[in-house]
Amino acid sequence: MNAKLFKVIAAVYTFRQIFHNWADVNVIKILRSLVPALRHDARILVHDLILPDPGKLPLSHDRQIRCVKSHLSRYIVG
C-alpha cells in the first residue's frame, strides 16, 4: 500500500467566523503562521462578518445589521 494514500495536503484553508473577535495584529500572526504549511497553489478563504464603524451608516440600517450580528452570535459557535 502506498504510504501517501492517507497523507492530507490541503489546497484550500477555510476560516469561517474566526477572525471577527481577534485584533488585526493577532489575525496577521495566525495567517503568517500558516504560510510554511501552504502549498504553492494553496488558497485561503475567509468567511466572516465585517461591520462598518458605528455612525458610518444611517441609524436605522446600523441598528438592523448590528441586531442581525447579535442574533447570529447566539447560534454560531466558533
Distance bins in CASP14 RR format, pairs under 12 A and 6 or more apart:
PFRMAT RR
TARGET T0000
AUTHOR 0000-0000-0000
RMODE 2
METHOD distances of the structure
MODEL  1
8 37 0 0 0 0 0 1 0 0 0 0 0
8 39 0 0 0 0 0 1 0 0 0 0 0
9 37 0 0 0 0 1 0 0 0 0 0 0
9 38 0 0 0 0 1 0 0 0 0 0 0
9 39 1 0 0 1 0 0 0 0 0 0 0
9 40 0 0 0 0 0 1 0 0 0 0 0
9 41 0 0 0 0 0 1 0 0 0 0 0
9 42 0 0 0 0 1 0 0 0 0 0 0
10 34 0 0 0 0 0 1 0 0 0 0 0
10 37 0 0 0 0 1 0 0 0 0 0 0
10 38 0 0 0 0 1 0 0 0 0 0 0
10 39 1 0 0 1 0 0 0 0 0 0 0
10 41 0 0 0 0 0 1 0 0 0 0 0
10 42 1 0 0 1 0 0 0 0 0 0 0
10 43 0 0 0 0 1 0 0 0 0 0 0
10 44 0 0 0 0 0 1 0 0 0 0 0
10 45 0 0 0 0 0 1 0 0 0 0 0
11 37 0 0 0 0 0 1 0 0 0 0 0
11 38 0 0 0 0 1 0 0 0 0 0 0
11 39 1 0 1 0 0 0 0 0 0 0 0
11 40 0 0 0 0 1 0 0 0 0 0 0
11 41 1 0 1 0 0 0 0 0 0 0 0
11 42 1 0 1 0 0 0 0 0 0 0 0
11 43 1 0 0 1 0 0 0 0 0 0 0
11 44 0 0 0 0 0 1 0 0 0 0 0
11 45 0 0 0 0 0 1 0 0 0 0 0
12 34 0 0 0 0 0 1 0 0 0 0 0
12 38 0 0 0 0 0 1 0 0 0 0 0
12 39 0 0 0 0 1 0 0 0 0 0 0
12 41 0 0 0 0 1 0 0 0 0 0 0
12 42 1 0 0 1 0 0 0 0 0 0 0
12 43 1 0 1 0 0 0 0 0 0 0 0
12 44 1 0 0 1 0 0 0 0 0 0 0
12 45 1 0 0 1 0 0 0 0 0 0 0
12 46 0 0 0 0 0 1 0 0 0 0 0
12 47 0 0 0 0 0 1 0 0 0 0 0
13 30 0 0 0 0 0 1 0 0 0 0 0
13 31 0 0 0 0 1 0 0 0 0 0 0
13 33 0 0 0 0 0 1 0 0 0 0 0
13 34 1 0 0 1 0 0 0 0 0 0 0
13 35 0 0 0 0 0 1 0 0 0 0 0
13 37 0 0 0 0 1 0 0 0 0 0 0
13 38 1 0 0 1 0 0 0 0 0 0 0
13 39 0 0 0 0 0 1 0 0 0 0 0
13 42 1 0 0 1 0 0 0 0 0 0 0
13 43 1 0 0 1 0 0 0 0 0 0 0
13 44 1 0 1 0 0 0 0 0 0 0 0
13 45 1 0 0 1 0 0 0 0 0 0 0
13 46 0 0 0 0 1 0 0 0 0 0 0
13 47 0 0 0 0 0 1 0 0 0 0 0
14 34 0 0 0 0 0 1 0 0 0 0 0
14 42 0 0 0 0 0 1 0 0 0 0 0
14 43 0 0 0 0 1 0 0 0 0 0 0
14 44 0 0 0 0 1 0 0 0 0 0 0
14 45 1 0 1 0 0 0 0 0 0 0 0
14 46 0 0 0 0 1 0 0 0 0 0 0
14 47 1 0 0 1 0 0 0 0 0 0 0
14 48 0 0 0 0 0 1 0 0 0 0 0
15 22 0 0 0 0 0 1 0 0 0 0 0
15 27 0 0 0 0 1 0 0 0 0 0 0
15 30 0 0 0 0 1 0 0 0 0 0 0
15 31 0 0 0 0 1 0 0 0 0 0 0
15 34 0 0 0 0 1 0 0 0 0 0 0
15 43 0 0 0 0 0 1 0 0 0 0 0
15 44 1 0 0 1 0 0 0 0 0 0 0
15 45 1 0 0 1 0 0 0 0 0 0 0
15 46 1 0 1 0 0 0 0 0 0 0 0
15 47 1 0 0 1 0 0 0 0 0 0 0
15 48 1 0 0 1 0 0 0 0 0 0 0
15 78 0 0 0 0 0 1 0 0 0 0 0
16 44 0 0 0 0 0 1 0 0 0 0 0
16 45 0 0 0 0 1 0 0 0 0 0 0
16 46 0 0 0 0 1 0 0 0 0 0 0
16 47 1 0 1 0 0 0 0 0 0 0 0
16 48 1 0 0 1 0 0 0 0 0 0 0
16 49 0 0 0 0 0 1 0 0 0 0 0
16 76 0 0 0 0 1 0 0 0 0 0 0
16 77 0 0 0 0 0 1 0 0 0 0 0
16 78 0 0 0 0 1 0 0 0 0 0 0
17 46 0 0 0 0 1 0 0 0 0 0 0
17 47 1 0 0 1 0 0 0 0 0 0 0
17 48 1 0 1 0 0 0 0 0 0 0 0
17 49 1 0 0 1 0 0 0 0 0 0 0
17 50 0 0 0 0 0 1 0 0 0 0 0
17 69 0 0 0 0 0 1 0 0 0 0 0
17 72 0 0 0 0 1 0 0 0 0 0 0
17 73 0 0 0 0 1 0 0 0 0 0 0
17 75 0 0 0 0 0 1 0 0 0 0 0
17 76 1 0 1 0 0 0 0 0 0 0 0
17 77 0 0 0 0 1 0 0 0 0 0 0
17 78 1 0 1 0 0 0 0 0 0 0 0
18 26 0 0 0 0 0 1 0 0 0 0 0
18 27 0 0 0 0 1 0 0 0 0 0 0
18 30 0 0 0 0 1 0 0 0 0 0 0
18 31 0 0 0 0 0 1 0 0 0 0 0
18 34 0 0 0 0 0 1 0 0 0 0 0
18 44 0 0 0 0 0 1 0 0 0 0 0
18 45 0 0 0 0 0 1 0 0 0 0 0
18 46 1 0 0 1 0 0 0 0 0 0 0
18 47 0 0 0 0 1 0 0 0 0 0 0
18 48 1 0 0 1 0 0 0 0 0 0 0
18 49 0 0 0 0 0 1 0 0 0 0 0
18 76 0 0 0 0 0 1 0 0 0 0 0
18 77 0 0 0 0 0 1 0 0 0 0 0
18 78 1 0 0 1 0 0 0 0 0 0 0
19 25 0 0 0 0 0 1 0 0 0 0 0
19 26 0 0 0 0 1 0 0 0 0 0 0
19 27 1 0 1 0 0 0 0 0 0 0 0
19 28 0 0 0 0 0 1 0 0 0 0 0
19 29 0 0 0 0 0 1 0 0 0 0 0
19 30 1 0 0 1 0 0 0 0 0 0 0
19 31 0 0 0 0 1 0 0 0 0 0 0
19 44 0 0 0 0 0 1 0 0 0 0 0
19 45 0 0 0 0 0 1 0 0 0 0 0
19 46 1 0 0 1 0 0 0 0 0 0 0
19 47 0 0 0 0 1 0 0 0 0 0 0
19 48 1 0 1 0 0 0 0 0 0 0 0
19 49 0 0 0 0 1 0 0 0 0 0 0
19 50 0 0 0 0 1 0 0 0 0 0 0
19 78 0 0 0 0 0 1 0 0 0 0 0
20 26 0 0 0 0 0 1 0 0 0 0 0
20 27 0 0 0 0 1 0 0 0 0 0 0
20 46 0 0 0 0 1 0 0 0 0 0 0
20 47 0 0 0 0 0 1 0 0 0 0 0
20 48 1 0 1 0 0 0 0 0 0 0 0
20 49 1 0 1 0 0 0 0 0 0 0 0
20 50 1 0 0 1 0 0 0 0 0 0 0
20 51 0 0 0 0 1 0 0 0 0 0 0
20 69 0 0 0 0 1 0 0 0 0 0 0
20 72 0 0 0 0 0 1 0 0 0 0 0
20 73 0 0 0 0 1 0 0 0 0 0 0
20 76 0 0 0 0 0 1 0 0 0 0 0
20 78 0 0 0 0 0 1 0 0 0 0 0
21 27 0 0 0 0 1 0 0 0 0 0 0
21 48 0 0 0 0 1 0 0 0 0 0 0
21 49 0 0 0 0 0 1 0 0 0 0 0
21 69 0 0 0 0 0 1 0 0 0 0 0
21 73 0 0 0 0 1 0 0 0 0 0 0
21 76 0 0 0 0 0 1 0 0 0 0 0
21 78 0 0 0 0 1 0 0 0 0 0 0
22 28 0 0 0 0 1 0 0 0 0 0 0
22 29 0 0 0 0 1 0 0 0 0 0 0
22 30 1 0 0 1 0 0 0 0 0 0 0
22 31 0 0 0 0 0 1 0 0 0 0 0
22 46 0 0 0 0 0 1 0 0 0 0 0
22 48 0 0 0 0 1 0 0 0 0 0 0
22 78 0 0 0 0 0 1 0 0 0 0 0
23 29 0 0 0 0 1 0 0 0 0 0 0
23 30 0 0 0 0 0 1 0 0 0 0 0
24 30 0 0 0 0 0 1 0 0 0 0 0
24 31 0 0 0 0 0 1 0 0 0 0 0
24 50 0 0 0 0 0 1 0 0 0 0 0
25 31 0 0 0 0 0 1 0 0 0 0 0
25 32 0 0 0 0 0 1 0 0 0 0 0
26 32 0 0 0 0 0 1 0 0 0 0 0
26 33 0 0 0 0 0 1 0 0 0 0 0
27 33 0 0 0 0 0 1 0 0 0 0 0
27 34 0 0 0 0 0 1 0 0 0 0 0
27 44 0 0 0 0 0 1 0 0 0 0 0
27 46 0 0 0 0 1 0 0 0 0 0 0
27 48 0 0 0 0 1 0 0 0 0 0 0
27 50 0 0 0 0 0 1 0 0 0 0 0
28 34 0 0 0 0 0 1 0 0 0 0 0
28 35 0 0 0 0 0 1 0 0 0 0 0
29 35 0 0 0 0 0 1 0 0 0 0 0
30 44 0 0 0 0 0 1 0 0 0 0 0
30 46 0 0 0 0 0 1 0 0 0 0 0
31 37 0 0 0 0 0 1 0 0 0 0 0
31 38 0 0 0 0 0 1 0 0 0 0 0
31 42 0 0 0 0 0 1 0 0 0 0 0
31 44 1 0 0 1 0 0 0 0 0 0 0
31 45 0 0 0 0 0 1 0 0 0 0 0
31 46 0 0 0 0 1 0 0 0 0 0 0
32 38 0 0 0 0 0 1 0 0 0 0 0
32 44 0 0 0 0 0 1 0 0 0 0 0
34 42 0 0 0 0 1 0 0 0 0 0 0
34 43 0 0 0 0 0 1 0 0 0 0 0
34 44 1 0 0 1 0 0 0 0 0 0 0
34 46 0 0 0 0 0 1 0 0 0 0 0
35 42 0 0 0 0 1 0 0 0 0 0 0
35 44 0 0 0 0 1 0 0 0 0 0 0
36 42 0 0 0 0 0 1 0 0 0 0 0
37 44 0 0 0 0 0 1 0 0 0 0 0
38 44 1 0 0 1 0 0 0 0 0 0 0
47 76 0 0 0 0 0 1 0 0 0 0 0
47 78 0 0 0 0 0 1 0 0 0 0 0
48 69 0 0 0 0 0 1 0 0 0 0 0
48 72 0 0 0 0 0 1 0 0 0 0 0
48 76 0 0 0 0 0 1 0 0 0 0 0
48 78 0 0 0 0 0 1 0 0 0 0 0
49 65 0 0 0 0 1 0 0 0 0 0 0
49 66 0 0 0 0 0 1 0 0 0 0 0
49 68 0 0 0 0 1 0 0 0 0 0 0
49 69 1 0 1 0 0 0 0 0 0 0 0
49 70 0 0 0 0 0 1 0 0 0 0 0
49 71 0 0 0 0 0 1 0 0 0 0 0
49 72 1 0 0 1 0 0 0 0 0 0 0
49 73 0 0 0 0 1 0 0 0 0 0 0
49 76 0 0 0 0 1 0 0 0 0 0 0
50 56 0 0 0 0 0 1 0 0 0 0 0
50 65 0 0 0 0 0 1 0 0 0 0 0
50 69 0 0 0 0 1 0 0 0 0 0 0
51 57 0 0 0 0 1 0 0 0 0 0 0
51 61 0 0 0 0 0 1 0 0 0 0 0
51 62 0 0 0 0 1 0 0 0 0 0 0
51 63 0 0 0 0 0 1 0 0 0 0 0
51 64 0 0 0 0 0 1 0 0 0 0 0
51 65 1 0 0 1 0 0 0 0 0 0 0
51 66 1 0 0 1 0 0 0 0 0 0 0
51 67 0 0 0 0 0 1 0 0 0 0 0
51 68 0 0 0 0 1 0 0 0 0 0 0
51 69 1 0 0 1 0 0 0 0 0 0 0
51 70 0 0 0 0 0 1 0 0 0 0 0
51 72 0 0 0 0 0 1 0 0 0 0 0
51 73 0 0 0 0 0 1 0 0 0 0 0
52 58 0 0 0 0 0 1 0 0 0 0 0
52 61 0 0 0 0 1 0 0 0 0 0 0
52 62 1 0 0 1 0 0 0 0 0 0 0
52 65 0 0 0 0 1 0 0 0 0 0 0
52 66 0 0 0 0 1 0 0 0 0 0 0
52 69 0 0 0 0 0 1 0 0 0 0 0
53 62 0 0 0 0 1 0 0 0 0 0 0
53 66 0 0 0 0 0 1 0 0 0 0 0
54 61 0 0 0 0 0 1 0 0 0 0 0
54 62 1 0 0 1 0 0 0 0 0 0 0
54 63 0 0 0 0 0 1 0 0 0 0 0
54 65 0 0 0 0 0 1 0 0 0 0 0
54 66 0 0 0 0 1 0 0 0 0 0 0
55 61 0 0 0 0 0 1 0 0 0 0 0
55 62 1 0 0 1 0 0 0 0 0 0 0
55 63 0 0 0 0 0 1 0 0 0 0 0
55 65 0 0 0 0 0 1 0 0 0 0 0
55 66 0 0 0 0 0 1 0 0 0 0 0
56 62 1 0 0 1 0 0 0 0 0 0 0
56 65 0 0 0 0 0 1 0 0 0 0 0
56 66 0 0 0 0 0 1 0 0 0 0 0
57 63 0 0 0 0 1 0 0 0 0 0 0
57 64 0 0 0 0 1 0 0 0 0 0 0
57 65 1 0 0 1 0 0 0 0 0 0 0
57 66 0 0 0 0 1 0 0 0 0 0 0
58 64 0 0 0 0 1 0 0 0 0 0 0
58 65 0 0 0 0 0 1 0 0 0 0 0
59 65 0 0 0 0 0 1 0 0 0 0 0
59 66 0 0 0 0 0 1 0 0 0 0 0
60 66 0 0 0 0 0 1 0 0 0 0 0
60 67 0 0 0 0 0 1 0 0 0 0 0
61 67 0 0 0 0 0 1 0 0 0 0 0
61 68 0 0 0 0 0 1 0 0 0 0 0
62 68 0 0 0 0 0 1 0 0 0 0 0
62 69 0 0 0 0 0 1 0 0 0 0 0
63 69 0 0 0 0 0 1 0 0 0 0 0
63 70 0 0 0 0 0 1 0 0 0 0 0
64 70 0 0 0 0 0 1 0 0 0 0 0
64 71 0 0 0 0 0 1 0 0 0 0 0
65 71 0 0 0 0 0 1 0 0 0 0 0
65 72 0 0 0 0 0 1 0 0 0 0 0
66 72 0 0 0 0 0 1 0 0 0 0 0
66 73 0 0 0 0 0 1 0 0 0 0 0
67 73 0 0 0 0 0 1 0 0 0 0 0
67 74 0 0 0 0 0 1 0 0 0 0 0
68 74 0 0 0 0 0 1 0 0 0 0 0
68 75 0 0 0 0 0 1 0 0 0 0 0
68 76 0 0 0 0 0 1 0 0 0 0 0
69 75 0 0 0 0 0 1 0 0 0 0 0
69 76 0 0 0 0 0 1 0 0 0 0 0
70 76 0 0 0 0 0 1 0 0 0 0 0
72 78 0 0 0 0 0 1 0 0 0 0 0
END
